[in-house]
């Protein structure tokens, strides 16, 4: 069976600086796949290229067997891929309810009350915050909202960029519990995460990036056992 998401030979440049040097990666349907690496390795650039925010210089991105290279982000979202960016990207001056409603903006079907109930079962605090402006939420609550807004588009694939960044340890545990739950309910996830240990114990498969290249790819059990990974990313 073909991967639901496939990247081949992806090259991306910022002016004269090449950020991605022909990377390949596959995400199988139903998996959580993580991309780990140091700051500046090219992880965010990879996600932005997949979701259409950046146009690659070379290479291709396919989703459900269709070439989506260079396709505009809103079209990719409508096809079933949602991107939760680093920094969350919520609309701070709008209410929580408005943010969730905007997440479903591109859908042709009507949002069911059961979908809101699903969000509230994942993140109960959002039910209490529906009339609050999103900018008044805590950092953790804003991350919950960013993920929830993305889920309102009913994505087949969810792209998550640094979901635990700046959050307290207890909140990190909550976010990752929900990531696993979302996946178990059928959403495929491509995850970028600075906390390499948390990412590897959560995901099924991992890719390691260094200076714009994939240098290692394996199932996460093998990566967790690797001396190279322990030394570079796990403090071993």
C-alpha positions in Angstrom: 0.0 0.0 0.0 1.3 3.5 -0.9 2.1 5.9 1.9 -0.6 8.5 2.6 2.1 11.2 2.5 5.3 10.9 0.5 8.2 13.4 0.0 10.8 12.8 -2.7 14.0 14.8 -3.4 12.7 17.9 -1.7 15.0 20.9 -2.1 14.1 24.3 -0.6 16.2 27.5 -0.6 16.0 30.8 1.2 17.8 33.0 -1.3 21.3 31.7 -1.8 21.0 29.4 1.3 19.8 25.9 0.7 17.7 24.7 3.7 16.7 21.2 2.4 19.1 19.1 0.4 16.8 16.6 -1.4 15.1 14.9 1.5 12.8 11.8 1.2 10.3 10.7 3.8 7.1 8.6 3.9 4.2 8.6 6.3 2.0 5.5 6.3 -1.7 5.8 7.0 -2.5 5.5 10.7 1.1 6.1 11.9 2.6 8.8 14.0 5.9 9.7 12.3 8.3 12.1 14.0 11.1 14.3 12.6 13.8 15.1 15.1 16.9 17.2 14.9 18.7 20.3 16.3 17.4 23.8 15.8 18.0 24.9 12.3 18.1 21.4 10.9 15.2 22.1 8.5 12.3 20.5 10.3 9.9 23.4 10.2 10.9 24.1 6.6 9.9 20.5 5.7 6.5 20.9 7.2 6.0 24.3 5.6 6.9 22.8 2.2 4.5 19.9 2.7 1.6 22.2 3.7 2.1 24.6 0.8 3.5 27.5 2.8 6.8 27.2 1.0 7.4 26.4 -2.7 10.2 23.8 -3.2 13.0 24.4 -5.7 13.0 20.7 -6.6 11.3 17.5 -5.6 7.8 16.5 -5.0 5.1 16.0 -2.3 2.3 13.6 -2.8 -0.8 13.1 -0.6 -3.2 10.2 -1.1 -1.3 9.5 -4.4 -1.8 13.0 -5.8 1.0 15.5 -6.5 0.4 18.5 -4.2 3.8 20.2 -4.8 3.4 23.9 -4.8 -0.4 23.7 -4.3 -1.8 26.5 -2.2 -2.2 25.8 1.5 -6.0 26.3 1.6 -6.5 23.7 -1.1 -4.2 21.2 0.7 -6.3 21.8 3.9 -9.5 21.2 2.0 -8.1 18.0 0.7 -7.5 16.7 4.2 -4.2 17.9 5.7 -4.0 20.4 8.6 -0.9 22.2 9.9 -0.5 23.4 13.5 2.5 25.7 13.1 5.2 26.5 15.6 3.9 29.3 17.8 0.3 28.1 17.4 -1.0 30.8 15.0 -4.3 31.3 16.7 -6.4 34.4 16.2 -5.8 36.2 19.5 -8.5 38.8 19.1 -11.2 36.3 18.3 -13.0 34.0 20.8 -12.2 30.3 21.3 -15.6 29.6 19.6 -14.7 31.7 16.6 -11.3 30.1 16.3 -12.9 26.6 16.3 -15.5 27.7 13.7 -12.7 29.0 11.4 -11.1 25.6 11.6 -14.1 24.2 9.8 -14.4 27.1 7.3 -13.3 25.1 4.2 -15.6 22.2 4.9 -18.6 21.6 2.7 -20.6 19.7 5.3 -22.2 21.0 8.5 -20.3 20.8 11.8 -22.1 18.5 14.2 -22.4 19.1 17.9 -20.7 15.8 18.4 -17.5 17.2 17.0 -17.5 20.0 19.6 -18.1 17.3 22.2 -15.1 15.4 20.9 -12.9 18.5 21.3 -14.2 19.1 24.8 -13.5 15.4 25.7 -9.9 15.9 24.6 -9.5 19.3 26.2 -12.3 20.0 28.8 -11.0 23.4 29.7 -11.9 24.8 26.2 -15.6 24.3 27.0 -15.2 26.7 29.8 -13.3 29.2 27.6 -15.6 29.3 24.5 -16.5 33.0 25.0 -13.0 34.1 26.0 -10.7 35.8 23.6 -8.0 33.3 22.5 -5.2 35.8 23.4 -6.2 35.6 27.1 -5.6 31.9 27.3 -2.4 30.4 28.9 0.2 29.0 26.6 -1.0 25.5 27.1 -4.6 26.4 26.5 -3.6 28.2 23.3 -1.8 25.0 22.1 -4.9 23.0 22.9 -6.9 25.5 20.8 -4.5 25.3 17.9 -4.7 21.5 17.8 -8.5 21.6 18.2 -8.9 24.2 15.4 -6.9 22.0 13.1 -9.1 19.0 14.0 -12.3 20.9 13.1 -11.3 20.6 9.4 -11.5 16.7 9.9 -8.0 16.1 8.6 -6.7 12.7 7.5 -3.1 14.0 8.2 -2.2 16.4 11.0 1.2 18.2 10.8 2.3 19.3 14.3 5.3 21.7 14.7 6.7 21.8 18.2 3.5 21.2 20.2 5.2 21.2 23.6 7.4 24.3 23.0 7.4 26.5 26.1 4.9 24.4 28.1 5.1 23.1 31.7 5.9 19.4 32.0 2.4 18.5 33.1 0.9 20.3 30.1 3.4 18.4 27.8 2.1 15.1 29.2 -1.5 16.3 28.4 -0.7 17.3 24.9 1.1 14.0 24.1 -1.7 12.0 25.6 -4.1 13.8 23.2 -1.8 13.2 20.3 -1.8 9.5 20.9 -5.6 9.6 21.3 -6.1 11.5 18.1 -4.0 9.0 16.3 -5.8 6.0 17.8 -9.1 7.5 16.5 -7.7 7.4 13.0 -5.7 10.6 12.2 -2.2 10.2 10.8 0.3 12.5 12.3 3.7 14.0 11.2 5.3 15.5 14.3 8.2 17.8 14.9 9.3 18.0 18.5 12.3 19.3 20.3 11.8 16.9 23.1 13.3 13.9 21.2 12.6 11.3 23.9 8.9 12.3 24.1 8.6 12.2 20.3 10.3 8.8 20.0 8.3 7.1 22.7 5.1 8.5 21.1 5.7 7.8 17.4 5.9 4.6 15.4 8.7 5.8 13.1 11.3 8.5 13.2 13.5 10.5 10.9 16.6 12.3 12.0 17.6 15.6 10.3 20.9 17.3 10.3 21.6 20.5 8.3 18.8 19.9 5.8 19.4 16.2 5.2 17.8 13.0 6.5 20.7 11.1 8.1 18.7 8.3 9.8 15.3 6.7 9.5 14.0 3.7 11.4 11.2 2.5 13.7 11.3 4.4 17.0 12.3 1.4 19.1 15.5 1.1 17.1 16.2 4.8 17.2 15.7 4.8 21.0 18.2 2.0 21.3 20.8 3.7 19.0 23.9 4.9 20.8 24.2 7.7 18.2 20.7 8.9 19.0 21.2 8.5 22.8 24.4 10.6 22.6 23.1 13.3 20.3 19.5 13.8 21.4 18.7 11.8 24.6 21.5 13.0 26.9 23.0 9.5 27.0 
